[in-house]
Amino acid sequence: MRNFSWKYFTLTGDVESFMLYKEMAQVGAENGSVESVQDQDELAVLDLEDASG
């Protein structure tokens, strides 16, 4: 769900999808999956670089 919301945000610029992305990151961090959240953030940055380049 987190990847989808990020991808949707990068394609559309929809603020609500970005807010969902951040909320999912916060929930993941609260549940102890900090490493997973960091990995997903790295993938999201790479995806954004691919989309802009």
PDB file with SEQRES, HELIX, SHEET and CRYST1 records, atoms N, CA, C and O in Angstrom:
SEQRES   1 A   53  MET ARG ASN PHE SER TRP LYS TYR PHE THR LEU THR GLY          
SEQRES   2 A   53  ASP VAL GLU SER PHE MET LEU TYR LYS GLU MET ALA GLN          
SEQRES   3 A   53  VAL GLY ALA GLU ASN GLY SER VAL GLU SER VAL GLN ASP          
SEQRES   4 A   53  GLN ASP GLU LEU ALA VAL LEU ASP LEU GLU ASP ALA SER          
SEQRES   5 A   53  GLY                                                          
HELIX    1 AA1 ARG A    2  THR A   12  1                                  11    
HELIX    2 AA2 VAL A   15  GLU A   30  1                                  16    
HELIX    3 AA3 VAL A   34  SER A   52  1                                  19    
CRYST1    1.000    1.000    1.000  90.00  90.00  90.00 P 1           1          
ATOM      1  N   MET A   1       0.824  -1.192   0.000  1.00  0.00           N  
ATOM      2  CA  MET A   1       0.000   0.000   0.000  1.00  0.00           C  
ATOM      3  C   MET A   1       0.868   1.256   0.000  1.00  0.00           C  
ATOM      4  O   MET A   1       0.549   2.247  -0.657  1.00  0.00           O  
ATOM      5  N   ARG A   2       1.957   1.199   0.739  1.00  0.00           N  
ATOM      6  CA  ARG A   2       2.842   2.353   0.830  1.00  0.00           C  
ATOM      7  C   ARG A   2       3.488   2.637  -0.528  1.00  0.00           C  
ATOM      8  O   ARG A   2       3.560   3.790  -0.952  1.00  0.00           O  
ATOM      9  N   ASN A   3       3.950   1.600  -1.199  1.00  0.00           N  
ATOM     10  CA  ASN A   3       4.552   1.793  -2.517  1.00  0.00           C  
ATOM     11  C   ASN A   3       3.544   2.364  -3.500  1.00  0.00           C  
ATOM     12  O   ASN A   3       3.869   3.242  -4.298  1.00  0.00           O  
ATOM     13  N   PHE A   4       2.322   1.860  -3.438  1.00  0.00           N  
ATOM     14  CA  PHE A   4       1.282   2.353  -4.338  1.00  0.00           C  
ATOM     15  C   PHE A   4       1.014   3.833  -4.113  1.00  0.00           C  
ATOM     16  O   PHE A   4       0.923   4.605  -5.067  1.00  0.00           O  
ATOM     17  N   SER A   5       0.887   4.231  -2.839  1.00  0.00           N  
ATOM     18  CA  SER A   5       0.586   5.634  -2.559  1.00  0.00           C  
ATOM     19  C   SER A   5       1.724   6.541  -3.023  1.00  0.00           C  
ATOM     20  O   SER A   5       1.473   7.642  -3.512  1.00  0.00           O  
ATOM     21  N   TRP A   6       2.980   6.088  -2.875  1.00  0.00           N  
ATOM     22  CA  TRP A   6       4.103   6.893  -3.351  1.00  0.00           C  
ATOM     23  C   TRP A   6       4.095   6.991  -4.872  1.00  0.00           C  
ATOM     24  O   TRP A   6       4.258   8.072  -5.438  1.00  0.00           O  
ATOM     25  N   LYS A   7       3.907   5.861  -5.516  1.00  0.00           N  
ATOM     26  CA  LYS A   7       3.901   5.845  -6.985  1.00  0.00           C  
ATOM     27  C   LYS A   7       2.775   6.727  -7.522  1.00  0.00           C  
ATOM     28  O   LYS A   7       2.978   7.483  -8.473  1.00  0.00           O  
ATOM     29  N   TYR A   8       1.609   6.635  -6.926  1.00  0.00           N  
ATOM     30  CA  TYR A   8       0.476   7.461  -7.334  1.00  0.00           C  
ATOM     31  C   TYR A   8       0.797   8.940  -7.137  1.00  0.00           C  
ATOM     32  O   TYR A   8       0.483   9.771  -7.988  1.00  0.00           O  
ATOM     33  N   PHE A   9       1.426   9.259  -6.006  1.00  0.00           N  
ATOM     34  CA  PHE A   9       1.814  10.642  -5.744  1.00  0.00           C  
ATOM     35  C   PHE A   9       2.795  11.143  -6.797  1.00  0.00           C  
ATOM     36  O   PHE A   9       2.641  12.255  -7.304  1.00  0.00           O  
ATOM     37  N   THR A  10       3.807  10.331  -7.134  1.00  0.00           N  
ATOM     38  CA  THR A  10       4.806  10.778  -8.108  1.00  0.00           C  
ATOM     39  C   THR A  10       4.198  10.968  -9.490  1.00  0.00           C  
ATOM     40  O   THR A  10       4.652  11.817 -10.257  1.00  0.00           O  
ATOM     41  N   LEU A  11       3.189  10.194  -9.809  1.00  0.00           N  
ATOM     42  CA  LEU A  11       2.555  10.312 -11.117  1.00  0.00           C  
ATOM     43  C   LEU A  11       1.547  11.454 -11.192  1.00  0.00           C  
ATOM     44  O   LEU A  11       1.392  12.082 -12.239  1.00  0.00           O  
ATOM     45  N   THR A  12       0.858  11.725 -10.074  1.00  0.00           N  
ATOM     46  CA  THR A  12      -0.243  12.685 -10.114  1.00  0.00           C  
ATOM     47  C   THR A  12       0.004  13.953  -9.311  1.00  0.00           C  
ATOM     48  O   THR A  12      -0.597  14.988  -9.599  1.00  0.00           O  
ATOM     49  N   GLY A  13       0.869  13.892  -8.317  1.00  0.00           N  
ATOM     50  CA  GLY A  13       1.068  15.035  -7.441  1.00  0.00           C  
ATOM     51  C   GLY A  13      -0.053  15.205  -6.425  1.00  0.00           C  
ATOM     52  O   GLY A  13      -0.171  16.257  -5.797  1.00  0.00           O  
ATOM     53  N   ASP A  14      -0.873  14.177  -6.262  1.00  0.00           N  
ATOM     54  CA  ASP A  14      -2.009  14.228  -5.346  1.00  0.00           C  
ATOM     55  C   ASP A  14      -1.528  14.277  -3.894  1.00  0.00           C  
ATOM     56  O   ASP A  14      -0.849  13.363  -3.425  1.00  0.00           O  
ATOM     57  N   VAL A  15      -1.887  15.353  -3.191  1.00  0.00           N  
ATOM     58  CA  VAL A  15      -1.418  15.568  -1.826  1.00  0.00           C  
ATOM     59  C   VAL A  15      -1.959  14.499  -0.879  1.00  0.00           C  
ATOM     60  O   VAL A  15      -1.246  14.071   0.029  1.00  0.00           O  
ATOM     61  N   GLU A  16      -3.185  14.066  -1.070  1.00  0.00           N  
ATOM     62  CA  GLU A  16      -3.762  13.053  -0.183  1.00  0.00           C  
ATOM     63  C   GLU A  16      -3.005  11.733  -0.277  1.00  0.00           C  
ATOM     64  O   GLU A  16      -2.866  11.035   0.728  1.00  0.00           O  
ATOM     65  N   SER A  17      -2.520  11.382  -1.444  1.00  0.00           N  
ATOM     66  CA  SER A  17      -1.741  10.149  -1.567  1.00  0.00           C  
ATOM     67  C   SER A  17      -0.404  10.297  -0.850  1.00  0.00           C  
ATOM     68  O   SER A  17       0.104   9.325  -0.291  1.00  0.00           O  
ATOM     69  N   PHE A  18       0.178  11.504  -0.856  1.00  0.00           N  
ATOM     70  CA  PHE A  18       1.407  11.735  -0.112  1.00  0.00           C  
ATOM     71  C   PHE A  18       1.157  11.623   1.386  1.00  0.00           C  
ATOM     72  O   PHE A  18       1.971  11.057   2.116  1.00  0.00           O  
ATOM     73  N   MET A  19       0.038  12.159   1.842  1.00  0.00           N  
ATOM     74  CA  MET A  19      -0.299  12.073   3.259  1.00  0.00           C  
ATOM     75  C   MET A  19      -0.499  10.609   3.667  1.00  0.00           C  
ATOM     76  O   MET A  19      -0.089  10.215   4.759  1.00  0.00           O  
ATOM     77  N   LEU A  20      -1.122   9.805   2.808  1.00  0.00           N  
ATOM     78  CA  LEU A  20      -1.278   8.377   3.081  1.00  0.00           C  
ATOM     79  C   LEU A  20       0.092   7.706   3.155  1.00  0.00           C  
ATOM     80  O   LEU A  20       0.338   6.879   4.033  1.00  0.00           O  
ATOM     81  N   TYR A  21       0.974   8.062   2.238  1.00  0.00           N  
ATOM     82  CA  TYR A  21       2.336   7.525   2.231  1.00  0.00           C  
ATOM     83  C   TYR A  21       3.043   7.804   3.558  1.00  0.00           C  
ATOM     84  O   TYR A  21       3.645   6.905   4.145  1.00  0.00           O  
ATOM     85  N   LYS A  22       2.969   9.046   4.027  1.00  0.00           N  
ATOM     86  CA  LYS A  22       3.615   9.414   5.283  1.00  0.00           C  
ATOM     87  C   LYS A  22       2.958   8.719   6.477  1.00  0.00           C  
ATOM     88  O   LYS A  22       3.643   8.316   7.417  1.00  0.00           O  
ATOM     89  N   GLU A  23       1.641   8.581   6.440  1.00  0.00           N  
ATOM     90  CA  GLU A  23       0.934   7.899   7.529  1.00  0.00           C  
ATOM     91  C   GLU A  23       1.334   6.431   7.596  1.00  0.00           C  
ATOM     92  O   GLU A  23       1.534   5.887   8.682  1.00  0.00           O  
ATOM     93  N   MET A  24       1.451   5.795   6.444  1.00  0.00           N  
ATOM     94  CA  MET A  24       1.875   4.399   6.413  1.00  0.00           C  
ATOM     95  C   MET A  24       3.303   4.262   6.946  1.00  0.00           C  
ATOM     96  O   MET A  24       3.616   3.275   7.612  1.00  0.00           O  
ATOM     97  N   ALA A  25       4.163   5.226   6.665  1.00  0.00           N  
ATOM     98  CA  ALA A  25       5.534   5.202   7.183  1.00  0.00           C  
ATOM     99  C   ALA A  25       5.525   5.317   8.695  1.00  0.00           C  
ATOM    100  O   ALA A  25       6.282   4.630   9.381  1.00  0.00           O  
ATOM    101  N   GLN A  26       4.671   6.183   9.215  1.00  0.00           N  
ATOM    102  CA  GLN A  26       4.587   6.371  10.659  1.00  0.00           C  
ATOM    103  C   GLN A  26       4.060   5.111  11.338  1.00  0.00           C  
ATOM    104  O   GLN A  26       4.581   4.708  12.378  1.00  0.00           O  
ATOM    105  N   VAL A  27       3.054   4.495  10.774  1.00  0.00           N  
ATOM    106  CA  VAL A  27       2.491   3.262  11.337  1.00  0.00           C  
ATOM    107  C   VAL A  27       3.545   2.160  11.310  1.00  0.00           C  
ATOM    108  O   VAL A  27       3.688   1.406  12.272  1.00  0.00           O  
ATOM    109  N   GLY A  28       4.281   2.071  10.206  1.00  0.00           N  
ATOM    110  CA  GLY A  28       5.341   1.070  10.106  1.00  0.00           C  
ATOM    111  C   GLY A  28       6.418   1.277  11.147  1.00  0.00           C  
ATOM    112  O   GLY A  28       6.928   0.311  11.717  1.00  0.00           O  
ATOM    113  N   ALA A  29       6.771   2.527  11.402  1.00  0.00           N  
ATOM    114  CA  ALA A  29       7.792   2.833  12.402  1.00  0.00           C  
ATOM    115  C   ALA A  29       7.289   2.491  13.803  1.00  0.00           C  
ATOM    116  O   ALA A  29       8.051   1.995  14.633  1.00  0.00           O  
ATOM    117  N   GLU A  30       6.030   2.750  14.063  1.00  0.00           N  
ATOM    118  CA  GLU A  30       5.464   2.436  15.379  1.00  0.00           C  
ATOM    119  C   GLU A  30       5.397   0.937  15.619  1.00  0.00           C  
ATOM    120  O   GLU A  30       5.466   0.481  16.761  1.00  0.00           O  
ATOM    121  N   ASN A  31       5.263   0.170  14.541  1.00  0.00           N  
ATOM    122  CA  ASN A  31       5.188  -1.278  14.672  1.00  0.00           C  
ATOM    123  C   ASN A  31       6.568  -1.934  14.660  1.00  0.00           C  
ATOM    124  O   ASN A  31       6.674  -3.161  14.669  1.00  0.00           O  
ATOM    125  N   GLY A  32       7.611  -1.130  14.640  1.00  0.00           N  
ATOM    126  CA  GLY A  32       8.958  -1.676  14.739  1.00  0.00           C  
ATOM    127  C   GLY A  32       9.587  -2.077  13.433  1.00  0.00           C  
ATOM    128  O   GLY A  32      10.602  -2.774  13.441  1.00  0.00           O  
ATOM    129  N   SER A  33       9.042  -1.678  12.328  1.00  0.00           N  
ATOM    130  CA  SER A  33       9.631  -2.040  11.044  1.00  0.00           C  
ATOM    131  C   SER A  33      10.402  -0.861  10.463  1.00  0.00           C  
ATOM    132  O   SER A  33      10.216  -0.496   9.302  1.00  0.00           O  
ATOM    133  N   VAL A  34      11.267  -0.271  11.277  1.00  0.00           N  
ATOM    134  CA  VAL A  34      12.034   0.901  10.863  1.00  0.00           C  
ATOM    135  C   VAL A  34      12.935   0.565   9.686  1.00  0.00           C  
ATOM    136  O   VAL A  34      13.042   1.363   8.755  1.00  0.00           O  
ATOM    137  N   GLU A  35      13.579  -0.582   9.700  1.00  0.00           N  
ATOM    138  CA  GLU A  35      14.457  -0.954   8.594  1.00  0.00           C  
ATOM    139  C   GLU A  35      13.672  -1.054   7.301  1.00  0.00           C  
ATOM    140  O   GLU A  35      14.139  -0.607   6.253  1.00  0.00           O  
ATOM    141  N   SER A  36      12.495  -1.630   7.364  1.00  0.00           N  
ATOM    142  CA  SER A  36      11.662  -1.748   6.174  1.00  0.00           C  
ATOM    143  C   SER A  36      11.268  -0.374   5.657  1.00  0.00           C  
ATOM    144  O   SER A  36      11.251  -0.148   4.447  1.00  0.00           O  
ATOM    145  N   VAL A  37      10.955   0.540   6.555  1.00  0.00           N  
ATOM    146  CA  VAL A  37      10.586   1.895   6.160  1.00  0.00           C  
ATOM    147  C   VAL A  37      11.763   2.575   5.477  1.00  0.00           C  
ATOM    148  O   VAL A  37      11.573   3.245   4.461  1.00  0.00           O  
ATOM    149  N   GLN A  38      12.971   2.423   6.005  1.00  0.00           N  
ATOM    150  CA  GLN A  38      14.143   3.028   5.395  1.00  0.00           C  
ATOM    151  C   GLN A  38      14.394   2.446   4.016  1.00  0.00           C  
ATOM    152  O   GLN A  38      14.726   3.185   3.089  1.00  0.00           O  
ATOM    153  N   ASP A  39      14.244   1.143   3.860  1.00  0.00           N  
ATOM    154  CA  ASP A  39      14.418   0.515   2.555  1.00  0.00           C  
ATOM    155  C   ASP A  39      13.408   1.049   1.563  1.00  0.00           C  
ATOM    156  O   ASP A  39      13.750   1.328   0.414  1.00  0.00           O  
ATOM    157  N   GLN A  40      12.172   1.193   1.994  1.00  0.00           N  
ATOM    158  CA  GLN A  40      11.128   1.705   1.115  1.00  0.00           C  
ATOM    159  C   GLN A  40      11.404   3.148   0.724  1.00  0.00           C  
ATOM    160  O   GLN A  40      11.154   3.537  -0.417  1.00  0.00           O  
ATOM    161  N   ASP A  41      11.916   3.949   1.652  1.00  0.00           N  
ATOM    162  CA  ASP A  41      12.247   5.335   1.345  1.00  0.00           C  
ATOM    163  C   ASP A  41      13.341   5.405   0.286  1.00  0.00           C  
ATOM    164  O   ASP A  41      13.279   6.239  -0.617  1.00  0.00           O  
ATOM    165  N   GLU A  42      14.342   4.533   0.393  1.00  0.00           N  
ATOM    166  CA  GLU A  42      15.405   4.505  -0.605  1.00  0.00           C  
ATOM    167  C   GLU A  42      14.849   4.134  -1.974  1.00  0.00           C  
ATOM    168  O   GLU A  42      15.236   4.729  -2.979  1.00  0.00           O  
ATOM    169  N   LEU A  43      13.954   3.167  -2.025  1.00  0.00           N  
ATOM    170  CA  LEU A  43      13.333   2.784  -3.286  1.00  0.00           C  
ATOM    171  C   LEU A  43      12.497   3.920  -3.852  1.00  0.00           C  
ATOM    172  O   LEU A  43      12.486   4.143  -5.062  1.00  0.00           O  
ATOM    173  N   ALA A  44      11.803   4.633  -2.991  1.00  0.00           N  
ATOM    174  CA  ALA A  44      10.967   5.738  -3.437  1.00  0.00           C  
ATOM    175  C   ALA A  44      11.828   6.845  -4.038  1.00  0.00           C  
ATOM    176  O   ALA A  44      11.449   7.440  -5.046  1.00  0.00           O  
ATOM    177  N   VAL A  45      12.969   7.125  -3.440  1.00  0.00           N  
ATOM    178  CA  VAL A  45      13.869   8.156  -3.979  1.00  0.00           C  
ATOM    179  C   VAL A  45      14.388   7.720  -5.336  1.00  0.00           C  
ATOM    180  O   VAL A  45      14.433   8.520  -6.271  1.00  0.00           O  
ATOM    181  N   LEU A  46      14.777   6.465  -5.451  1.00  0.00           N  
ATOM    182  CA  LEU A  46      15.258   5.963  -6.734  1.00  0.00           C  
ATOM    183  C   LEU A  46      14.178   6.030  -7.782  1.00  0.00           C  
ATOM    184  O   LEU A  46      14.449   6.374  -8.933  1.00  0.00           O  
ATOM    185  N   ASP A  47      12.950   5.706  -7.403  1.00  0.00           N  
ATOM    186  CA  ASP A  47      11.821   5.759  -8.332  1.00  0.00           C  
ATOM    187  C   ASP A  47      11.577   7.190  -8.780  1.00  0.00           C  
ATOM    188  O   ASP A  47      11.291   7.430  -9.953  1.00  0.00           O  
ATOM    189  N   LEU A  48      11.683   8.130  -7.877  1.00  0.00           N  
ATOM    190  CA  LEU A  48      11.486   9.540  -8.207  1.00  0.00           C  
ATOM    191  C   LEU A  48      12.578  10.008  -9.163  1.00  0.00           C  
ATOM    192  O   LEU A  48      12.303  10.755 -10.102  1.00  0.00           O  
ATOM    193  N   GLU A  49      13.808   9.577  -8.929  1.00  0.00           N  
ATOM    194  CA  GLU A  49      14.907   9.950  -9.828  1.00  0.00           C  
ATOM    195  C   GLU A  49      14.674   9.383 -11.209  1.00  0.00           C  
ATOM    196  O   GLU A  49      14.954  10.058 -12.200  1.00  0.00           O  
ATOM    197  N   ASP A  50      14.168   8.162 -11.309  1.00  0.00           N  
ATOM    198  CA  ASP A  50      13.876   7.552 -12.595  1.00  0.00           C  
ATOM    199  C   ASP A  50      12.788   8.322 -13.334  1.00  0.00           C  
ATOM    200  O   ASP A  50      12.867   8.508 -14.548  1.00  0.00           O  
ATOM    201  N   ALA A  51      11.786   8.764 -12.606  1.00  0.00           N  
ATOM    202  CA  ALA A  51      10.671   9.462 -13.211  1.00  0.00           C  
ATOM    203  C   ALA A  51      11.062  10.845 -13.713  1.00  0.00           C  
ATOM    204  O   ALA A  51      10.511  11.326 -14.704  1.00  0.00           O  
ATOM    205  N   SER A  52      12.005  11.483 -13.040  1.00  0.00           N  
ATOM    206  CA  SER A  52      12.381  12.841 -13.432  1.00  0.00           C  
ATOM    207  C   SER A  52      13.497  12.867 -14.479  1.00  0.00           C  
ATOM    208  O   SER A  52      13.701  13.880 -15.147  1.00  0.00           O  
ATOM    209  N   GLY A  53      14.209  11.764 -14.619  1.00  0.00           N  
ATOM    210  CA  GLY A  53      15.377  11.766 -15.525  1.00  0.00           C  
ATOM    211  C   GLY A  53      15.080  11.152 -16.796  1.00  0.00           C  
ATOM    212  O   GLY A  53      15.950  11.076 -17.663  1.00  0.00           O  
TER     213      GLY A  53                                                      
END                                                                             
